[in-house]
């Protein structure tokens, strides 16, 4: 799979804003591979990004805003296959509406995942059916909002006894933060900055 650009990138991740914390990508004994789909919906004059609100009963990241995605299974055709499968399972997105553009490289999370953000265009009209076991809601946020650095807030909180920094991109009643906002910031840095 092609990177979005020909430039080679250092792995990105939660550790970039937190140099006093270990580099999650190198210090973890076992990293789990995952992929997410950054679905850019072509709305003519305004493109948007497809996001989900996770259900409140999930064991991890309950109620948070996320890209469709998850663990890469052995049967998947790499990160692209996993991202497409998960998008279909979570929101009912049909792969024939998706055109893969490339990926952003590896993004390491503090929870032990090496995530490959797969970028694609998605053709409307979209008839989506969120899986109620995983997703409360599917929605779109304008790409212009997410790629405006004035909307990228650097926040902090307590994590394992130390101050931890992360990005947040509040939009209307939505609070986009953590890994999702971090990946969006990588998209901004690598494509738009």
Secondary structure, 3 states (H helix, E strand, C coil): CCECCCCCCCCEEHHHHCCCCCCHHHHCCCCEEEEEEEEEEECCCCCEEEEEEECCCCCCCCCCEECEEEECCCCCCHHHHHHHHHHHHHHCCCHHHEEEEEEEEEEECCCCEEEEEEEEEEECCCCCCCCCCCEEEEEEEEHHHHCCHHHCEEEEEEECCEEEEEEECCECCECCEHHHHHHHHHHHHHHHC
